[in-house]
Amino acid sequence: MKKILFTGGGSAGHVIPNIALIEQILSAGDADVCYMGTGGIEKTLIAEWKIPYHQIECPKLIRGGGREALKKNLHIPAEFARAKKQALEGLRAFQPNVVFSKGGYVALPVVFAAKKLGIPCFAHESDYSVGLANRLSARKCLSVFTSFPETAARVKNGKYSGAPLRRSVLSATKAEARKKFGIPFHEKVVLIFGGGSGSEAINQAVRKHLKTLTERYVVLHVCGKGNLQRCNVKNYRQFEFISDMGMAYACADLIVSRAGSGTVFEILALKKPSILIPLEGQTRGDQKENAAYFSEKGLCVTLPQAQLEKLPETIADAIENKPLLQRLKDSGYNQGNEIILRELRKFLQ
């Protein structure tokens, strides 16, 4: 059977869109699937799919940080050469017919190695602005698919597809979700999470305002691994991680989250009102751009991290915002699965 190799990692946002495509391919049974990544979060998330995995070690550009960061970045060329060599070994072992990259630093040596071996490559850019890995690998790819229409014009070989979305996220119903979590249908539910590993700032804000929030809503709080706290408060449910986010989304009347593109497009596809709290100071600013883009279209509420003190009143305003609900109902963005898979399947014939 023909094979597709997926790559991408460093954060859940670089892995979950790959999973959206992997689950669809495995369901159809028309190709074998393998993955190449580091020993980081991508390995953890892919493990449950029980597909072949080739681990490589990749250098990561350290943004800012002064002299110490500069010293580490000077080692990148040699480390990249080693990573490319490891990627070549994995590609020769897997012998895929096509490679699909979701970006992140791990993807770059894989795409370069695939190009050297003459294996066709495609990539996908989730964010409004193009990440460094996709900018550098664009010339090695036949197409770079994009979640945002405007982004396609900013990258070589850009092609608007929409975001790959997990079918499992879109298929849950409110009735079965409320039954799963044991929450009466009439209760208002706020789902709060801070990304794959949680957010200390969001966790602190939730717990600071817990009494106020739980007097009005049932709060589902996904706080990240190792961040649970002993707490016996009515209407408050905390989790390190929820494996079935489709159920959590379906349960919620309002979602409070970071502004990673994959999460935002899932929320929009479900027509759920949201409060986006962009990650600041640790990225190139992509989450702020994502949040600003949708906020300007009136499809979400943005709350800067520095203003988390306003979380209760922001939730109260957003959950009853009927114009926001109507705009969400009328909105539409492409789900990229079929467009992307159609291109990949051309190499499986």
Secondary structure, DSSP 8 states (H G I E B T S, - for coil): --EEEEE--SSGGGTHHHHHHHHHHHHHT-SEEEEEE-SSHHHHHHHTT---EEE--------S-HHHHHHHHTTHHHHHHHHHHHHHHHHHHH--SEEEE--STTHHHHHHHHHHTT--EEEEE-SSS--HHHHHHGGGSSEEEESSGGGGGGSTTEEE--B---HHHHS--HHHHHHHHT--TTS-EEEEE-STT--HHHHHHHHHTHHHHHTT-EEEEE--TT-------TTEEEES--S-HHHHHHH-SEEEE---HHHHHHHHHTT--EEE----SSSSSHHHHHHHHHHHTTSSEE--GGGGGGHHHHHHHHHT-HHHHHHHHH----B-HHHHHHHHHTT--
